[in-house]
C-alpha cells in the first residue's frame, strides 16, 4: 500500500499479512521495521509497540514516527476489516523533540485527536529519567476513521513539502531533480 509518501509491506517488501512484521518505506528507503506485531482479542486487535527506526528516521529532525503510526492505522483499516482496534505503546525516545515529557505530551495529543481511548502516559523505568511511554487503543468507527484521516492528511502535507531524509535547505520535487540533472548529477 502506498500513500504517495510511504509504502507498508511485510518482510523484505512482500505483501503484508496480519501478525507478521511490518516494514515501512519512503520510496526505496526503509524507514522502520515493527516486529513483532501481535494480534490480540481473537484476531480483532493489532498491537504496535516494537518500533525499530532506521538511521534515516533517527537522523530526521521531524517526528516521522507519528506519520508512520497514522499510515499503519489507515493501511490496516483499509485492508483488514476484521481488525477493529489498534492498541499501542509508543516509547521511543526522540532527543530532537525536547524532553521526554514534551514527546509524551505530543504523542498523547495526537492520539486524542484521532479518537484513541484509554490514553496514558507512564514513566519508563528502564530509560533515562523523564522518559515516558504513551499507551492506548484506537478503535475503528466512522468517527475515529474520519479523525484519523484528517490528522493523517495534515501529516502528509507536512512531509510533501520536504522528503524524508532531505536536508532542510535542499530543494525537493521536480525542480530539485532538474537542478540535479542540469548540474551533471546522475
GULUMRO-799660 format. One record per atom (N, C-alpha, C): residue number from 1; chain; atom name; y, z, x. Coordinates in Angstrom, 3 decimals. Example, Ala and Ser with C-alpha at 12.3 -4.5 7.8 and 13.67 -1.06 7.14 Angstrom:
REM residues 2
  resi  chain  name        c2        c3        c1
     1      A     N    -5.690     7.800    13.190
     1      A    CA    -4.500     7.800    12.300
     1      A     C    -3.300     7.800    13.200
     2      A     N    -2.250     7.080    12.850
     2      A    CA    -1.060     7.140    13.670
     2      A     C     0.030     7.870    12.900
***
This chain:
REM residues 186
  resi  chain  name        c2        c3        c1
     1      A     N    -1.182     0.000     0.847
     1      A    CA     0.000     0.000     0.000
     1      A     C     1.227     0.000     0.879
     2      A     N     2.177    -0.872     0.587
     2      A    CA     3.412    -0.969     1.347
     2      A     C     4.593    -0.776     0.408
     3      A     N     5.508     0.095     0.799
     3      A    CA     6.702     0.353     0.004
     3      A     C     7.871    -0.507     0.458
     4      A     N     7.654    -1.299     1.469
     4      A    CA     8.751    -2.018     2.092
     4      A     C     9.168    -1.317     3.370
     5      A     N     8.830    -0.049     3.496
     5      A    CA     9.139     0.716     4.701
     5      A     C     7.843     1.241     5.323
     6      A     N     6.992     1.838     4.509
     6      A    CA     5.760     2.456     5.004
     6      A     C     4.525     1.816     4.389
     7      A     N     3.427     1.878     5.144
     7      A    CA     2.127     1.449     4.664
     7      A     C     1.189     2.635     4.793
     8      A     N     0.423     2.906     3.743
     8      A    CA    -0.521     4.021     3.737
     8      A     C    -1.929     3.445     3.697
     9      A     N    -2.752     3.882     4.648
     9      A    CA    -4.113     3.367     4.753
     9      A     C    -5.084     4.505     5.036
    10      A     N    -6.336     4.117     5.156
    10      A    CA    -7.354     5.012     5.672
    10      A     C    -7.385     4.875     7.190
    11      A     N    -8.408     5.429     7.804
    11      A    CA    -8.559     5.412     9.256
    11      A     C    -8.519     3.992     9.808
    12      A     N    -7.785     3.814    10.883
    12      A    CA    -7.667     2.530    11.587
    12      A     C    -7.187     1.395    10.696
    13      A     N    -6.403     1.698     9.668
    13      A    CA    -5.849     0.671     8.811
    13      A     C    -6.755     0.199     7.696
    14      A     N    -7.917     0.815     7.546
    14      A    CA    -8.823     0.456     6.448
    14      A     C    -8.220     0.920     5.126
    15      A     N    -8.626     0.315     3.994
    15      A    CA    -8.126     0.789     2.703
    15      A     C    -8.424     2.282     2.521
    16      A     N    -7.490     2.976     1.913
    16      A    CA    -7.644     4.417     1.736
    16      A     C    -8.646     4.740     0.628
    17      A     N    -9.501     5.721     0.888
    17      A    CA   -10.433     6.278    -0.097
    17      A     C   -10.152     7.760    -0.217
    18      A     N   -10.164     8.279    -1.436
    18      A    CA    -9.891     9.701    -1.664
    18      A     C   -10.776    10.584    -0.798
    19      A     N   -10.172    11.646    -0.291
    19      A    CA   -10.886    12.608     0.530
    19      A     C   -10.965    12.233     1.994
    20      A     N   -10.542    11.024     2.332
    20      A    CA   -10.571    10.560     3.717
    20      A     C    -9.226    10.816     4.387
    21      A     N    -9.162    10.716     5.724
    21      A    CA    -7.865    10.842     6.411
    21      A     C    -6.885     9.786     5.926
    22      A     N    -5.610    10.127     5.959
    22      A    CA    -4.530     9.196     5.612
    22      A     C    -3.799     8.839     6.902
    23      A     N    -3.577     7.553     7.084
    23      A    CA    -2.763     7.061     8.190
    23      A     C    -1.523     6.417     7.591
    24      A     N    -0.363     6.663     8.210
    24      A    CA     0.905     6.147     7.700
    24      A     C     1.567     5.310     8.799
    25      A     N     1.932     4.075     8.427
    25      A    CA     2.530     3.131     9.360
    25      A     C     3.913     2.703     8.894
    26      A     N     4.775     2.377     9.855
    26      A    CA     6.022     1.645     9.618
    26      A     C     5.835     0.349    10.387
    27      A     N     5.590    -0.741     9.662
    27      A    CA     5.216    -1.981    10.337
    27      A     C     3.892    -1.766    11.040
    28      A     N     3.848    -2.058    12.341
    28      A    CA     2.630    -1.842    13.130
    28      A     C     2.603    -0.478    13.809
    29      A     N     3.680     0.277    13.687
    29      A    CA     3.786     1.566    14.376
    29      A     C     3.159     2.682    13.546
    30      A     N     2.192     3.358    14.127
    30      A    CA     1.574     4.510    13.475
    30      A     C     2.560     5.680    13.528
    31      A     N     2.867     6.249    12.346
    31      A    CA     3.799     7.374    12.270
    31      A     C     3.086     8.713    12.225
    32      A     N     1.973     8.763    11.493
    32      A    CA     1.303    10.051    11.313
    32      A     C    -0.118     9.847    10.815
    33      A     N    -0.913    10.878    11.068
    33      A    CA    -2.263    10.968    10.514
    33      A     C    -2.339    12.287     9.765
    34      A     N    -3.007    12.276     8.644
    34      A    CA    -3.272    13.501     7.897
    34      A     C    -4.784    13.631     7.798
    35      A     N    -5.323    14.689     8.369
    35      A    CA    -6.768    14.878     8.400
    35      A     C    -7.065    16.353     8.636
    36      A     N    -7.731    16.994     7.726
    36      A    CA    -8.370    16.492     6.519
    36      A     C    -7.382    16.388     5.351
    37      A     N    -7.805    15.659     4.325
    37      A    CA    -7.057    15.535     3.077
    37      A     C    -8.060    15.848     1.961
    38      A     N    -8.333    17.139     1.765
    38      A    CA    -9.398    17.511     0.822
    38      A     C    -9.018    17.309    -0.642
    39      A     N   -10.051    17.087    -1.423
    39      A    CA    -9.915    17.040    -2.876
    39      A     C   -10.276    18.412    -3.406
    40      A     N    -9.495    18.914    -4.341
    40      A    CA    -9.710    20.230    -4.929
    40      A     C    -9.862    20.080    -6.433
    41      A     N   -10.234    21.164    -7.086
    41      A    CA   -10.311    21.230    -8.552
    41      A     C   -11.090    20.061    -9.140
    42      A     N   -12.343    19.957    -8.705
    42      A    CA   -13.255    18.913    -9.201
    42      A     C   -12.717    17.502    -8.996
    43      A     N   -11.996    17.282    -7.905
    43      A    CA   -11.517    15.953    -7.566
    43      A     C   -10.258    15.510    -8.281
    44      A     N    -9.531    16.452    -8.904
    44      A    CA    -8.302    16.079    -9.609
    44      A     C    -7.035    16.463    -8.843
    45      A     N    -7.195    17.109    -7.697
    45      A    CA    -6.040    17.526    -6.893
    45      A     C    -6.281    17.160    -5.438
    46      A     N    -5.264    16.575    -4.816
    46      A    CA    -5.298    16.226    -3.406
    46      A     C    -4.467    17.270    -2.664
    47      A     N    -4.959    17.727    -1.510
    47      A    CA    -4.224    18.745    -0.757
    47      A     C    -3.719    18.165     0.561
    48      A     N    -2.416    18.325     0.795
    48      A    CA    -1.777    17.830     2.017
    48      A     C    -1.302    19.016     2.847
    49      A     N    -1.817    19.065     4.077
    49      A    CA    -1.409    20.141     4.973
    49      A     C    -1.496    19.723     6.436
    50      A     N    -2.549    19.069     6.830
    50      A    CA    -2.820    18.767     8.238
    50      A     C    -2.076    17.496     8.658
    51      A     N    -0.778    17.637     8.886
    51      A    CA     0.101    16.518     9.222
    51      A     C     0.249    16.429    10.727
    52      A     N    -0.203    15.320    11.320
    52      A    CA    -0.101    15.122    12.766
    52      A     C     0.811    13.926    13.038
    53      A     N     2.089    14.188    13.307
    53      A    CA     3.020    13.092    13.563
    53      A     C     2.811    12.506    14.955
    54      A     N     3.140    11.238    15.103
    54      A    CA     3.110    10.616    16.418
    54      A     C     4.418    10.934    17.142
    55      A     N     4.476    10.547    18.393
    55      A    CA     5.679    10.781    19.194
    55      A     C     6.897    10.124    18.547
    56      A     N     6.705     8.956    17.946
    56      A    CA     7.796     8.246    17.279
    56      A     C     8.465     9.125    16.217
    57      A     N     7.670     9.832    15.433
    57      A    CA     8.208    10.725    14.396
    57      A     C     8.798    11.980    15.023
    58      A     N     8.126    12.531    16.024
    58      A    CA     8.634    13.755    16.666
    58      A     C     9.983    13.521    17.339
    59      A     N    10.230    12.300    17.821
    59      A    CA    11.482    11.998    18.512
    59      A     C    12.564    11.454    17.576
    60      A     N    12.195    11.138    16.346
    60      A    CA    13.147    10.611    15.367
    60      A     C    14.106    11.729    14.942
    61      A     N    15.422    11.483    14.988
    61      A    CA    16.371    12.533    14.609
    61      A     C    16.405    12.825    13.107
    62      A     N    15.838    11.954    12.297
    62      A    CA    15.794    12.191    10.857
    62      A     C    14.445    12.816    10.487
    63      A     N    14.382    13.411     9.330
    63      A    CA    13.173    14.103     8.864
    63      A     C    12.246    13.112     8.167
    64      A     N    11.481    12.345     8.955
    64      A    CA    10.597    11.306     8.438
    64      A     C     9.471    11.912     7.598
    65      A     N     9.086    13.142     7.885
    65      A    CA     8.017    13.788     7.132
    65      A     C     8.290    13.832     5.637
    66      A     N     9.535    14.004     5.251
    66      A    CA     9.910    14.025     3.833
    66      A     C     9.580    12.672     3.196
    67      A     N    10.000    11.574     3.845
    67      A    CA     9.706    10.238     3.339
    67      A     C     8.199    10.029     3.239
    68      A     N     7.465    10.440     4.257
    68      A    CA     6.013    10.263     4.262
    68      A     C     5.377    11.010     3.097
    69      A     N     5.762    12.256     2.882
    69      A    CA     5.191    13.033     1.776
    69      A     C     5.461    12.351     0.433
    70      A     N     6.696    11.933     0.210
    70      A    CA     7.056    11.294    -1.053
    70      A     C     6.300     9.986    -1.240
    71      A     N     6.179     9.203    -0.177
    71      A    CA     5.426     7.943    -0.257
    71      A     C     3.953     8.203    -0.584
    72      A     N     3.382     9.239    -0.006
    72      A    CA     1.980     9.567    -0.298
    72      A     C     1.827     9.945    -1.763
    73      A     N     2.722    10.766    -2.281
    73      A    CA     2.644    11.138    -3.708
    73      A     C     2.727     9.906    -4.599
    74      A     N     3.641     8.992    -4.281
    74      A    CA     3.772     7.768    -5.062
    74      A     C     2.504     6.914    -4.946
    75      A     N     2.004     6.758    -3.744
    75      A    CA     0.792     5.969    -3.496
    75      A     C    -0.395     6.525    -4.291
    76      A     N    -0.581     7.824    -4.241
    76      A    CA    -1.694     8.453    -4.959
    76      A     C    -1.517     8.266    -6.459
    77      A     N    -0.305     8.460    -6.964
    77      A    CA    -0.038     8.303    -8.399
    77      A     C    -0.328     6.888    -8.879
    78      A     N     0.008     5.902    -8.068
    78      A    CA    -0.185     4.508    -8.461
    78      A     C    -1.634     4.048    -8.364
    79      A     N    -2.385     4.609    -7.432
    79      A    CA    -3.706     4.074    -7.135
    79      A     C    -4.890     4.938    -7.534
    80      A     N    -4.665     6.201    -7.842
    80      A    CA    -5.773     7.107    -8.139
    80      A     C    -5.416     7.964    -9.345
    81      A     N    -5.622     7.402   -10.534
    81      A    CA    -5.228     8.076   -11.764
    81      A     C    -5.977     9.391   -11.994
    82      A     N    -7.133     9.573   -11.373
    82      A    CA    -7.862    10.825   -11.548
    82      A     C    -7.174    12.004   -10.855
    83      A     N    -6.266    11.708    -9.914
    83      A    CA    -5.532    12.778    -9.232
    83      A     C    -4.345    13.166   -10.106
    84      A     N    -4.353    14.397   -10.556
    84      A    CA    -3.303    14.904   -11.438
    84      A     C    -2.296    15.801   -10.726
    85      A     N    -2.622    16.174    -9.476
    85      A    CA    -1.718    17.061    -8.747
    85      A     C    -1.892    16.852    -7.244
    86      A     N    -0.806    17.107    -6.525
    86      A    CA    -0.827    17.109    -5.062
    86      A     C    -0.335    18.481    -4.632
    87      A     N    -1.239    19.263    -4.042
    87      A    CA    -0.814    20.561    -3.504
    87      A     C    -0.441    20.344    -2.040
    88      A     N     0.400    21.224    -1.535
    88      A    CA     0.894    21.022    -0.176
    88      A     C     1.219    22.334     0.497
    89      A     N     1.106    22.314     1.814
    89      A    CA     1.621    23.358     2.690
    89      A     C     2.326    22.611     3.812
    90      A     N     3.637    22.701     3.825
    90      A    CA     4.459    21.998     4.809
    90      A     C     4.953    23.020     5.822
    91      A     N     4.490    22.875     7.060
    91      A    CA     4.828    23.914     8.032
    91      A     C     5.201    23.387     9.410
    92      A     N     5.267    22.078     9.588
    92      A    CA     5.594    21.535    10.901
    92      A     C     7.009    21.938    11.283
    93      A     N     7.141    22.444    12.490
    93      A    CA     8.450    22.843    12.992
    93      A     C     9.234    21.602    13.396
    94      A     N    10.494    21.551    12.996
    94      A    CA    11.357    20.411    13.315
    94      A     C    12.611    20.969    13.974
    95      A     N    12.625    20.979    15.283
    95      A    CA    13.739    21.577    16.019
    95      A     C    15.062    20.847    15.797
    96      A     N    15.014    19.536    15.552
    96      A    CA    16.244    18.765    15.375
    96      A     C    17.020    19.149    14.130
    97      A     N    16.340    19.796    13.168
    97      A    CA    16.991    20.127    11.895
    97      A     C    17.603    21.519    11.878
    98      A     N    17.553    22.232    12.969
    98      A    CA    18.090    23.582    12.987
    98      A     C    16.967    24.603    12.958
    99      A     N    17.276    25.798    12.514
    99      A    CA    16.300    26.870    12.479
    99      A     C    15.255    26.683    11.394
   100      A     N    14.206    27.495    11.489
   100      A    CA    13.103    27.422    10.546
   100      A     C    13.507    27.665     9.110
   101      A     N    14.475    28.563     8.892
   101      A    CA    14.922    28.847     7.528
   101      A     C    15.603    27.621     6.916
   102      A     N    16.383    26.886     7.728
   102      A    CA    17.045    25.685     7.229
   102      A     C    16.033    24.600     6.874
   103      A     N    15.021    24.432     7.717
   103      A    CA    13.978    23.435     7.452
   103      A     C    13.239    23.798     6.165
   104      A     N    12.861    25.065     6.037
   104      A    CA    12.137    25.512     4.846
   104      A     C    12.991    25.353     3.587
   105      A     N    14.269    25.674     3.682
   105      A    CA    15.150    25.529     2.524
   105      A     C    15.280    24.064     2.115
   106      A     N    15.385    23.174     3.091
   106      A    CA    15.474    21.743     2.805
   106      A     C    14.188    21.245     2.138
   107      A     N    13.049    21.666     2.653
   107      A    CA    11.766    21.272     2.060
   107      A     C    11.648    21.811     0.638
   108      A     N    11.996    23.058     0.464
   108      A    CA    11.901    23.690    -0.854
   108      A     C    12.792    22.983    -1.859
   109      A     N    13.997    22.613    -1.434
   109      A    CA    14.939    21.923    -2.314
   109      A     C    14.390    20.560    -2.725
   110      A     N    13.804    19.829    -1.780
   110      A    CA    13.210    18.525    -2.095
   110      A     C    12.061    18.690    -3.079
   111      A     N    11.208    19.675    -2.860
   111      A    CA    10.070    19.891    -3.751
   111      A     C    10.539    20.253    -5.161
   112      A     N    11.595    21.026    -5.256
   112      A    CA    12.149    21.360    -6.575
   112      A     C    12.713    20.119    -7.259
   113      A     N    13.360    19.254    -6.485
   113      A    CA    13.933    18.030    -7.052
   113      A     C    12.874    17.093    -7.629
   114      A     N    11.660    17.113    -7.071
   114      A    CA    10.610    16.234    -7.597
   114      A     C     9.768    16.934    -8.663
   115      A     N    10.128    18.168    -9.001
   115      A    CA     9.438    18.877   -10.074
   115      A     C     8.224    19.671    -9.646
   116      A     N     8.087    19.949    -8.349
   116      A    CA     6.960    20.768    -7.888
   116      A     C     7.081    22.177    -8.460
   117      A     N     5.937    22.820    -8.655
   117      A    CA     5.896    24.173    -9.199
   117      A     C     5.270    25.114    -8.176
   118      A     N     5.463    26.407    -8.431
   118      A    CA     4.927    27.440    -7.534
   118      A     C     5.335    27.203    -6.078
   119      A     N     6.578    26.795    -5.868
   119      A    CA     7.076    26.540    -4.518
   119      A     C     7.413    27.881    -3.872
   120      A     N     6.814    28.120    -2.711
   120      A    CA     7.007    29.381    -1.991
   120      A     C     7.327    29.095    -0.528
   121      A     N     8.224    29.914     0.020
   121      A    CA     8.497    29.893     1.457
   121      A     C     7.933    31.191     2.021
   122      A     N     7.034    31.076     3.002
   122      A    CA     6.429    32.257     3.602
   122      A     C     6.522    32.163     5.118
   123      A     N     6.762    33.295     5.777
   123      A    CA     6.801    33.274     7.248
   123      A     C     5.464    32.798     7.801
   124      A     N     5.524    32.037     8.851
   124      A    CA     4.316    31.544     9.516
   124      A     C     4.068    32.442    10.713
   125      A     N     3.075    33.290    10.594
   125      A    CA     2.846    34.341    11.590
   125      A     C     2.403    33.806    12.946
   126      A     N     1.786    32.640    12.994
   126      A    CA     1.294    32.124    14.269
   126      A     C     2.307    31.217    14.970
   127      A     N     3.531    31.195    14.493
   127      A    CA     4.575    30.353    15.086
   127      A     C     5.682    31.240    15.643
   128      A     N     6.683    30.609    16.223
   128      A    CA     7.790    31.400    16.755
   128      A     C     8.558    32.037    15.598
   129      A     N     9.252    33.129    15.846
   129      A    CA     9.971    33.834    14.781
   129      A     C    10.945    32.905    14.041
   130      A     N    11.058    33.112    12.738
   130      A    CA    11.955    32.321    11.924
   130      A     C    11.347    31.037    11.394
   131      A     N    10.063    30.837    11.656
   131      A    CA     9.382    29.625    11.197
   131      A     C     8.693    29.920     9.867
   132      A     N     8.865    29.015     8.894
   132      A    CA     8.322    29.228     7.555
   132      A     C     7.459    28.049     7.113
   133      A     N     6.499    28.340     6.259
   133      A    CA     5.713    27.312     5.587
   133      A     C     6.204    27.235     4.143
   134      A     N     6.238    26.036     3.604
   134      A    CA     6.607    25.821     2.206
   134      A     C     5.365    25.280     1.516
   135      A     N     4.969    25.947     0.442
   135      A    CA     3.779    25.523    -0.287
   135      A     C     4.106    25.384    -1.764
   136      A     N     3.269    24.636    -2.462
   136      A    CA     3.448    24.447    -3.886
   136      A     C     2.534    23.363    -4.399
   137      A     N     2.809    22.917    -5.618
   137      A    CA     1.998    21.881    -6.255
   137      A     C     2.925    20.932    -7.005
   138      A     N     2.728    19.631    -6.772
   138      A    CA     3.417    18.613    -7.557
   138      A     C     2.406    18.100    -8.571
   139      A     N     2.693    18.323    -9.851
   139      A    CA     1.784    17.944   -10.925
   139      A     C     2.322    16.674   -11.575
   140      A     N     1.452    15.679   -11.676
   140      A    CA     1.856    14.399   -12.241
   140      A     C     2.157    14.519   -13.730
   141      A     N     3.313    13.999   -14.140
   141      A    CA     3.689    13.809   -15.543
   141      A     C     4.734    12.707   -15.530
   142      A     N     5.078    12.174   -16.676
   142      A    CA     6.121    11.141   -16.706
   142      A     C     7.427    11.681   -16.137
   143      A     N     7.750    12.927   -16.463
   143      A    CA     8.998    13.540   -15.998
   143      A     C     8.991    13.739   -14.483
   144      A     N     7.899    14.298   -13.943
   144      A    CA     7.864    14.556   -12.497
   144      A     C     7.740    13.262   -11.706
   145      A     N     7.072    12.270   -12.272
   145      A    CA     6.960    10.986   -11.571
   145      A     C     8.334    10.300   -11.513
   146      A     N     9.096    10.363   -12.593
   146      A    CA    10.449     9.800   -12.584
   146      A     C    11.317    10.524   -11.557
   147      A     N    11.180    11.840   -11.477
   147      A    CA    11.938    12.614   -10.486
   147      A     C    11.521    12.219    -9.068
   148      A     N    10.217    12.076    -8.856
   148      A    CA     9.706    11.652    -7.546
   148      A     C    10.301    10.296    -7.162
   149      A     N    10.260     9.339    -8.076
   149      A    CA    10.769     8.001    -7.769
   149      A     C    12.260     8.009    -7.460
   150      A     N    13.013     8.848    -8.142
   150      A    CA    14.446     8.953    -7.893
   150      A     C    14.713     9.453    -6.473
   151      A     N    14.040    10.528    -6.092
   151      A    CA    14.228    11.094    -4.750
   151      A     C    13.685    10.133    -3.697
   152      A     N    12.543     9.504    -3.979
   152      A    CA    11.945     8.556    -3.036
   152      A     C    12.871     7.371    -2.788
   153      A     N    13.492     6.845    -3.817
   153      A    CA    14.396     5.707    -3.629
   153      A     C    15.588     6.103    -2.757
   154      A     N    16.095     7.314    -2.916
   154      A    CA    17.179     7.789    -2.054
   154      A     C    16.725     7.832    -0.597
   155      A     N    15.506     8.341    -0.371
   155      A    CA    14.963     8.401     0.993
   155      A     C    14.756     6.997     1.553
   156      A     N    14.226     6.091     0.744
   156      A    CA    14.011     4.720     1.206
   156      A     C    15.334     4.073     1.617
   157      A     N    16.383     4.278     0.830
   157      A    CA    17.701     3.725     1.163
   157      A     C    18.173     4.251     2.513
   158      A     N    17.965     5.523     2.747
   158      A    CA    18.363     6.166     3.995
   158      A     C    17.674     5.495     5.186
   159      A     N    16.397     5.157     5.039
   159      A    CA    15.646     4.558     6.140
   159      A     C    15.805     3.049     6.215
   160      A     N    16.260     2.411     5.157
   160      A    CA    16.529     0.972     5.217
   160      A     C    17.754     0.692     6.076
   161      A     N    18.664     1.655     6.157
   161      A    CA    19.882     1.471     6.939
   161      A     C    19.579     1.341     8.428
   162      A     N    18.548     2.059     8.891
   162      A    CA    18.164     2.022    10.307
   162      A     C    16.671     2.284    10.380
   163      A     N    15.945     1.387    11.004
   163      A    CA    14.493     1.504    11.092
   163      A     C    14.083     2.790    11.801
   164      A     N    12.934     3.309    11.444
   164      A    CA    12.392     4.496    12.104
   164      A     C    12.142     4.152    13.567
   165      A     N    12.656     4.980    14.450
   165      A    CA    12.487     4.758    15.881
   165      A     C    13.625     3.979    16.518
   166      A     N    14.505     3.372    15.705
   166      A    CA    15.652     2.643    16.257
   166      A     C    16.711     3.648    16.685
   167      A     N    17.384     3.366    17.768
   167      A    CA    18.463     4.251    18.206
   167      A     C    19.622     4.155    17.221
   168      A     N    20.385     5.216    17.088
   168      A    CA    21.470     5.280    16.102
   168      A     C    22.483     4.162    16.273
   169      A     N    22.777     3.759    17.497
   169      A    CA    23.780     2.720    17.717
   169      A     C    23.160     1.330    17.832
   170      A     N    21.859     1.236    17.584
   170      A    CA    21.154    -0.040    17.702
   170      A     C    21.152    -0.757    16.354
   171      A     N    21.704    -1.987    16.291
   171      A    CA    21.695    -2.710    15.019
   171      A     C    20.262    -3.051    14.605
   172      A     N    20.029    -3.135    13.310
   172      A    CA    18.697    -3.451    12.807
   172      A     C    18.761    -4.646    11.874
   173      A     N    17.627    -5.088    11.434
   173      A    CA    17.547    -6.162    10.463
   173      A     C    17.687    -7.525    11.093
   174      A     N    18.078    -8.505    10.285
   174      A    CA    18.160    -9.905    10.696
   174      A     C    19.180   -10.093    11.813
   175      A     N    20.325    -9.458    11.683
   175      A    CA    21.377    -9.614    12.704
   175      A     C    20.883    -9.109    14.052
   176      A     N    20.206    -7.981    14.065
   176      A    CA    19.689    -7.434    15.317
   176      A     C    18.660    -8.379    15.933
   177      A     N    17.789    -8.942    15.094
   177      A    CA    16.780    -9.874    15.618
   177      A     C    17.440   -11.130    16.183
   178      A     N    18.471   -11.634    15.495
   178      A    CA    19.183   -12.808    16.002
   178      A     C    19.874   -12.507    17.331
   179      A     N    20.524   -11.355    17.421
   179      A    CA    21.174   -10.969    18.689
   179      A     C    20.144   -10.872    19.801
   180      A     N    18.983   -10.306    19.468
   180      A    CA    17.921   -10.153    20.453
   180      A     C    17.441   -11.522    20.930
   181      A     N    17.253   -12.474    20.007
   181      A    CA    16.801   -13.818    20.379
   181      A     C    17.853   -14.563    21.196
   182      A     N    19.117   -14.454    20.786
   182      A    CA    20.204   -15.134    21.494
   182      A     C    20.353   -14.583    22.907
   183      A     N    20.119   -13.300    23.076
   183      A    CA    20.262   -12.675    24.395
   183      A     C    19.056   -12.941    25.290
   184      A     N    18.086   -13.717    24.794
   184      A    CA    16.933   -14.063    25.623
   184      A     C    15.735   -13.176    25.409
   185      A     N    15.794   -12.297    24.397
   185      A    CA    14.650   -11.428    24.120
   185      A     C    13.518   -12.198    23.492
   186      A     N    12.352   -11.642    23.562
   186      A    CA    11.167   -12.315    23.010
   186      A     C    11.048   -12.089    21.529
***
